[in-house]
Amino acid sequence: MDTLKLDCIKCNKYQMETLITTAIDRGIQNLYLELNVPTYTFPRYLFNCKTIVDLKLDSHRVSFLDVDNVSLPSLKKFHVFYVVCENDEVLPHFLSGCPSLEELDMGFTSVEENDYVGCINISSPTIKTLELDLEDLTCPSDLKYRMIINAPTLRYLQVYGCDLECIIVPITMASLVEAIICLQSYNYTLVKFLHSLCYVKCLTISGWEFEEFVHGGVAFSDVKFDNLIKLELQLDFKWSLLVKFLEVADNLEVLKVIVSGFYR
């Protein structure tokens, strides 16, 4: 058996785990579990499968807190949605058990009143593609999450609904080819974030505060995009500010601007 996809099927916990166990016993390579079961927890043995190459988990709430041992030596693609990180070590521990991981797609769910709010640490020496959906990651007003992205071989980055105040990139991602960033809010940390993207070749930025983006992140910093050849902006802004951005991208070949739903 190469592939198994379970999409919102109606079955009890025993039936579900029987299907998963059978798939693992038969050397499953591609496993896609999209479950509409609020109380279901994925079994621990799922994360010790030696043959899975592509794994997708989609449930109401995905937790890795009770996963003591992770050994997914063949896993290259991991798509997981509605993730909750209960402490700072949960995600690094999980990723350490995925030595071949190249593509990571994660969506995080809202933080509830009693949930831990700390650091989401995405550190991996092998990840080449990283997609993050943070739009639904909301916290009580007095709490803030933090996110660290440490992926030295990353080539493609997509971050949707991000608050740059909360994201830390401790390295300059020299291998990065393309980045798609949807801005939510930002402050002085914007400059540091832009420096981590300075080697990118294709850049897409969307959001609704381009004036602050240019003044705070470009006009008064030494950031340069010498490798940038394609730029796409999906923003509401003044044309005079676009000139300031272009001054830091001398080798730009393609410019695509979308303003209020129109191409320019």
Beta strands, then each sheet from edge to edge (+ up, - down):
strand 1: 3-7
strand 2: 30-34
strand 3: 54-63
strand 4: 77-84
strand 5: 103-108
strand 6: 119-123
strand 7: 129-133
strand 8: 146-150
strand 9: 156-163
strand 10: 167-168
strand 11: 178-185
strand 12: 202-206
strand 13: 230-234
strand 14: 254-259
strand 15: 262-263
sheet 1: 1+ 2+ 3+ 4+ 5+ 7+ 9+ 11+ 12+ 13+ 14+ 15-
sheet 2: 6+ 8+ 10+
end
